[in-house]
Every structure is written in structure tokens, then in C-alpha cells.
Amino acid sequence: MEDKIKQAFPDASVMKSGATETLFTGRNLPVFVRDYILRRFSDKHGKVDKDALTNYFNERMGVEGQILKNRLFSGKERVNITTRVIFRTELDKAAVWFDLPDAGITKDARVSTQLIQEQPEHFCDGEHWGNMTMRYVEPQGKEKGHILMTSFKPFEPYSVNLDYYFDARCKFNVIEWIDTLVKIMGYNPDSFKSADVKLELISRLLPFVEPRLNIIELGPKGTGKSYLYNNFSKRGWIVSGGKISRAKLFFNKQNRQFGLLKHYDTLAIDEIASFSFENPAEMQSIFKSYLEDGRATVDNTVFQSDCGLTLMGNIPVDGETRQPLDSAYYKVLPTMLQESATLDRFHGFIEGWRLPRLESSTILNGWTLDAEYFSNILHQLRTHTEYASIFDELIEESSSDIRDRKAVKRLATAYHKLLFPQIRNLNELSDTALERFKEVYKKYCLVPAITRRGIIRKQCHAIDNEFSSEMPNFNLK
């Protein structure tokens, strides 16, 4: 497996271990940034040039707050750094402001008007990573002094070639590829007791590869539920605890700005049991509309996005069996989400109690793919519709609720993209290859999709007897 990963992805593989992780101690860097930097300063054997890495940190990523401010305020130099940045657009002031949270700069910093005109696609509201040049502008008349960004290059180190990726995927059998996906997520495949448990783990990737896929994951503490959204991809975002508003998620009527769901591929609400919603009646109506088809109306503004929504939280489990103490899982959700018609709009459920607690043996020590490279692959695959067409070619079902069919189709399509992305046209397969693909598609795509949707259906039935607890039959043609 080690050699196969290196040979199949020579320009995107990286060696990770406990020793390499210590090189980043004290630096608040997500995995997709760390992987790229690690690969950049490693040789083909995975040995890290520590001196070069240290120099890079000191010269390009040195964002110690007061030192950075002093360099800017001296007015003697333009400062160039690579770091995270949060953009905020204010239409009434015709300006884009930015924050550098790691440096403690959270006001009086704006993007050059010329830069916005030259590169408007780079300054969407929200968090980004990139390399930027800044200088300090002295106060002039009534205008206060401020920091001005004069150049910006987004953190996009890879150009994605999907055909290359498909060819590389063909070098792995399905079991090897599942292990590779586990490695990409930062875990040791040998620490998971079965392929089914590994499949449960990689199900966390589904919302990254399929548009508007809505998932609920409940499980005990310590299984890494929030780690993925905090680290894996710049296109995912996580909101943890507290109160959440329509303005934050969907649309702010005061400044006419769209919320978080507009700017990411997938968004997770963590610690869901502790959440409360401002104006629950309004939020429930908007939630239902958005979960149904990715659209919601706020006043006269239509909000539309392909961002999927994941709810994550802890659930009490038996200490010995690690099974939930109560089969009514929905009870740990906020009251607003315990209504059957709202819950029914979620496509699938991840049983987090099936996953082991994270221990030192669980963490990867070996070769894997750069998370930034892989997350870009998933982002590109989101818009490929041929995988959904294959579901229609392969599957027939008994008379079913339209939401059940949509959910199973979305989930099976997402598994297809993750596990068998190289299969895009059934007409290109021989009869023998087609029969083999139908077998693995049923085992690794269709059955897991039905199972995950089935859990949602049983929870809806527990709330409201109008919902059947049984899933319709989905069969291969």
C-alpha cells in the first residue's frame, strides 16, 4: 500500500507520522495546509528538511501579532505573509474589509479597490487561506489610518486533472482504496476492526463530494466528529454551540449579505444539543425550504446554494456495548428539529457509536494523499452528473416516497464518486466487468445508502406514525 500510493500519486503523496506532526507544534494550521507544507519540504523518502521548513515559517508565515503590527506601522516596508484571512463586504461603504485572526488584526484593514477590480473572484465573504502583501496607510483628513492589502494569491497549490486521478484509482482494488481514504482522513486503517466500520468513517466525506447532501451524525465523545470540518478542507465550515440566526446561516437583511451556507460546499453544526435558534418559527420554515431543494426566501430575496448541512452531536451510550441508551435518537436534537417533516428532509444518518475512540494507535503513520489535493478532487466531482445517471440505469424500486428515492440516490451517488470515480459510463464496460461492478455497487453504494436513509425513516416513524418505519425496495435491474 505504501509503495502503491507513492507510485500512483507521485506529485500528491505525503509521509505523515507523529514526528512530522511535532514540526507544527504551536502553529494553528489546518491539515490541508500542513500536508502541502510537509510535502513541499520532504524528499521522495519522506525525510523533512527541518531547516528549510523553519525558515519558511519564519519568513512567510510569521504572523505573531504585535511584531506584524509594528512592521506595518513603521511604514517602511510592505509585509508579505501566508495565513488565513476573513473577508467582509460592506456594500454601503463600497469596501471589502479583512481580518487576520491569527495576528489579532480584526478591524481597520481593507482590500485595495484596484485589487478587487482585477481579481473579484478571490474576495468572497468568509475564511480563506492565501499569500498577501500589505502596507500601512497613514491617516488623511477624516479618513483613519488603516492596513491596505495590495496583492492576494489564494492557497490553491494544485491544478486538478480528473483523468489522471481516475487512472490512478484503477491501480487499487476496492479494499485498498477504502484503506487509502481512511489514510487521507489521517487514520491508521489497521485500527478499524472491519470494512463496515471503515465505511462508516469515510461516510463523513459524503457531503464534500455531493451537492446539498444533508447528514446527521450522533455518537459518543472522542470519535473525531468535528475534526474533519475543522481541518480537512477549506470548503467546509463548522459552527459550534450557542445561538444561531437566520442572518448567520442564510441572509442578513441589514447589510444585505449572504450567510455561511452561501460560501462553502458543506457546513456542520456541532454540539447540536446545545444550540438554540433565534426566532425558531421563522428558522424552521426556512430550514424546511432549504433542506428540500437548496432554496429559501428571506423577504424578497431568494437564497440559493449547493451547500450541504450536517448536524453533529453526542448521544449517551452504554459503557460496555457502546450502543445508544435510547433508540429515539432524535431526542438529542433541538426541539425545532424534532418535527418529523423537518427531520425527513435529512438524507442519511451516521452511527458514530460504531467508530472507535481516537487513540495514539488510531493516528496514521505512513504515506497518504495530500488533503488539499484530495479535497480539490472532491470539489470538482460535485458537479459531475454522470454518476447520478448511472443510479437511474442500474436501480429500480417499488413505489416509494419521493424523498426516500432522492435520499438513496444522493447517498449512493456520493459513495460512487468516493469509491469508484473511474466508472462513469456503463457502456464502456464488458459484460463481465458490468456484472462485477453491479455487485460492488450494490454492496458499497446502494446498501449503505438504503441503511443510512432507513435510520432517518425509523426516527420519523418514532415521532409520527404517519411515517412508515420500512424502506421501499431498491433493486438492481
Secondary structure as UniProt FT lines:
FT   HELIX           2..8
FT   TURN            10..12
FT   STRAND          13..16
FT   HELIX           18..22
FT   TURN            23..26
FT   HELIX           31..40
FT   TURN            44..45
FT   HELIX           50..60
FT   HELIX           65..73
FT   STRAND          79..90
FT   HELIX           91..93
FT   STRAND          95..100
FT   HELIX           101..103
FT   STRAND          109..111
FT   HELIX           113..118
FT   HELIX           120..122
FT   STRAND          126..137
FT   TURN            141..142
FT   STRAND          146..154
FT   HELIX           162..169
FT   TURN            170..171
FT   HELIX           174..184
FT   TURN            185..186
FT   HELIX           189..191
FT   HELIX           195..202
FT   HELIX           203..205
FT   HELIX           206..209
FT   TURN            211..212
FT   STRAND          215..219
FT   TURN            221..222
FT   TURN            225..226
FT   HELIX           227..231
FT   TURN            234..235
FT   STRAND          236..244
FT   HELIX           246..249
FT   STRAND          251..252
FT   TURN            253..256
FT   STRAND          257..258
FT   HELIX           260..262
FT   STRAND          266..277
FT   HELIX           280..293
FT   STRAND          295..298
FT   TURN            299..300
FT   STRAND          301..304
FT   STRAND          308..314
FT   TURN            319..321
FT   HELIX           329..332
FT   HELIX           335..337
FT   HELIX           340..343
FT   TURN            344..345
FT   STRAND          348..351
FT   HELIX           352..354
FT   HELIX           360..362
FT   STRAND          366..369
FT   HELIX           371..381
FT   TURN            382..383
FT   HELIX           386..394
FT   STRAND          395..397
FT   HELIX           402..419
FT   TURN            421..422
FT   HELIX           426..428
FT   HELIX           431..441
FT   HELIX           442..446
FT   HELIX           447..463
FT   TURN            465..466
FT   STRAND          474..476
//
